[in-house]
Amino acid sequence: KRRNNAPEYSMDIISTWIYIDSPEERSEYPQVGHQSHLFEFQKTYWKCIAVFFACSVHFNPGRRHVLFTNKPKAELPDIDGLDLKAFLAERNVEVVTMPMSWQTPPGYYPRWRNQFFVFDIFQHFEQHLGADNASFLLLDSDCIIRHSLDELFSEIRKNGLLVLPMSFEEDYDINGITRKDMRQIYADLDGKDPGFDPVYYGGEFFAATLENLKRVNLMFPPVWETMMKRFEEGKKKFHYEGPTLSYLYYKIGEFGIADRFIKRIWTSATYSNVEPRDFDLHIWHVPAEKKEGIALLLKKIVAGGFFKKPDSELVKAMGGYLGIPKRTHFLNLKHFLKHTRLYRWLKRG
């Protein structure tokens, strides 16, 4: 089942996604601002996608790269003068267009209504892209791949499934749900208490072999139907893909831990969890950099010559733009000033 007698690793897929909301589907994304159906909102994510693939293709040139979206390939936009369609084509990024089957109803939850699109992606992979020896990596677009992922894919094959645990206290509000809430929902789904407050696994990272992806696809539809019923009854539910995947991983039961490859790294002026060792991770997930560091990286890439540096210098420069482990001195000052009251007052004019 290999394509054109390609080597085994070319069957592995590195991917990200974007779903373009209609006005009726719009919802809130606090880190970006704007309503999700507006182009100014969507442009932020298109920039992330350009940087995502530019970096990943540089460090992983032999692997398949796929963008999943509901936007037809012919309609990919120009972003501040960048022809995104040509940009992706130059890097052999495949664009797969599909509708969403799992849209939450109005009133279900005010944020991230399109996150269940990932389950359409999983089904598409099983039906059209999967091969017996293939592994699948789906990341949020605000992830920066800064290393070869040979070792990560080796771990996927070894474990069948990798997960990214998040350290939240049992009563911590994880976007509308706590681990105590998850325990009650698990008990209702299974007819028995799990005996502990479940672990929450981040939805920004999905890494599995075809076998385990099939298991996810088989288990998800009944869970979705139950969540829709719980919504109608006013009960606690899984609001988005993160707690849903956490339950499915719990049911699968056997997996490896991915925290030596990726971390959700917060780099804002008001909250930072950056550690020096984060620099050596294979993947930086930088949610606070969507409108800042990633946008700056794109400018550097489009200007040309960015990837001609030795990789050691290249990664150091990338870290300096993103604040991993710290920003360059000029950018650090600019970043600090941008979050002061004086800056916001001056910007309002």
C-alpha positions, 0 to 999 in steps of 0.5 A, spaced: 500 500 500 505 504 499 505 510 494 509 510 488 514 505 492 516 510 497 520 509 503 516 507 509 516 513 512 513 517 507 506 513 509 506 517 515 502 524 515 503 530 518 497 534 518 493 540 521 487 543 520 482 549 519 474 550 519 472 556 516 465 558 520 459 561 517 456 566 520 451 561 523 456 557 526 460 562 529 463 562 536 468 565 541 476 564 541 478 568 546 486 568 544 484 571 537 478 575 538 473 577 533 468 572 531 470 566 528 466 567 521 470 574 520 476 574 515 480 578 520 479 572 525 481 567 520 487 570 517 490 569 524 490 561 523 492 562 515 498 565 518 499 559 523 498 554 517 503 557 513 508 557 518 506 550 520 508 547 514 514 551 512 517 549 518 515 542 518 517 541 511 524 543 512 525 539 518 521 533 515 522 533 507 520 526 506 513 525 510 506 527 507 504 533 509 496 534 509 491 540 510 484 538 512 479 544 511 472 545 509 475 551 504 476 548 497 483 548 495 482 553 489 479 558 494 485 558 499 486 566 500 491 571 499 494 573 506 497 580 506 500 579 499 502 571 500 499 567 495 497 561 500 495 556 495 502 557 491 506 557 498 503 550 500 504 547 493 511 549 493 512 545 499 507 539 496 502 540 502 496 536 500 489 540 501 483 535 503 477 539 503 471 536 506 464 538 510 463 537 517 459 532 520 459 533 527 457 540 528 454 542 535 447 545 536 446 553 538 447 553 545 451 547 546 457 551 548 459 558 546 466 557 544 470 552 539 464 550 536 468 547 530 473 542 534 469 536 533 471 537 525 477 533 527 473 526 528 471 528 520 478 528 519 480 521 523 474 518 518 477 521 512 484 518 514 481 511 515 477 511 509 482 514 504 489 515 506 490 510 511 495 504 510 497 498 514 504 501 516 502 508 516 501 513 522 498 519 523 499 526 526 494 531 527 496 538 530 493 544 532 496 550 527 499 554 532 504 548 533 511 549 531 515 543 528 522 544 529 526 538 529 525 531 525 519 527 527 523 520 526 523 519 533 516 521 535 513 516 529 517 511 531 514 511 538 507 512 535 509 505 531 511 502 538 505 504 542 500 505 537 497 511 540 501 517 544 497 522 548 499 529 551 497 529 559 495 536 562 496 537 570 490 540 572 487 540 579 480 536 580 476 542 581 480 546 575 475 549 570 478 546 564 474 550 559 467 549 562 469 542 565 473 539 571 476 533 572 470 531 577 465 533 572 469 528 567 469 522 572 461 523 573 460 523 565 465 517 565 461 513 570 454 515 566 457 512 560 460 506 563 455 504 568 460 504 573 465 509 577 472 509 574 475 510 581 479 516 580 478 523 577 480 522 570 486 525 566 485 530 561 489 530 555 490 536 550 486 536 544 492 539 540 495 533 539 493 526 536 498 521 534 496 514 532 497 508 528 491 506 523 489 501 528 488 505 534 485 511 529 479 506 527 478 504 534 477 512 535 472 512 529 468 506 532 467 509 539 466 516 537 459 516 534 455 513 540 459 518 545 457 524 540 449 521 541 450 521 548 452 528 549 447 531 544 442 527 549 445 530 555 445 537 552 438 536 551 437 534 558 441 540 561 446 535 564 454 536 564 457 534 557 464 534 553 464 541 550 469 540 545 474 535 542 479 535 548 475 531 554 472 527 548 478 524 546 480 524 553 475 519 554 476 515 548 483 514 550 481 512 557 477 506 554 483 504 549 487 504 555 494 503 552 498 508 550 505 512 550 506 519 553 508 524 548 510 530 553 518 529 551 516 531 544 511 537 545 508 541 551 503 547 551 508 553 552 505 559 555 509 565 553 504 571 554 507 577 558 501 575 564 503 568 564 509 564 562 510 556 563 517 556 559 523 552 562 530 552 558 529 545 557 523 546 552 527 549 547 529 542 546 522 539 545 521 537 537 514 541 537 512 547 541 505 549 542 505 556 543 497 558 543 499 565 545 504 567 539 498 566 534 498 574 533 505 575 535 511 570 534 508 566 529 506 572 525 513 575 525 516 568 523 511 568 517 514 575 515 521 572 516 520 566 512 516 570 506 522 575 506 526 569 503 533 565 505 530 564 512 531 556 512 538 557 509 541 558 516 544 552 519 539 548 523 542 550 530 542 557 528 535 557 525 532 554 531 535 559 536 532 564 531 525 561 531 526 560 539 528 568 540 521 570 536 517 565 540 520 566 547 523 559 547 526 559 552 526 567 551 525 572 546 531 576 543 532 583 547 528 587 542 522 583 542 522 582 549 522 589 550 517 590 545 512 584 547 512 587 554 511 594 552 505 591 548 501 589 554 502 595 558 496 600 559 500 606 556 500 602 549 493 600 549 491 607 551 496 610 545 493 604 540 486 607 542 488 614 539 
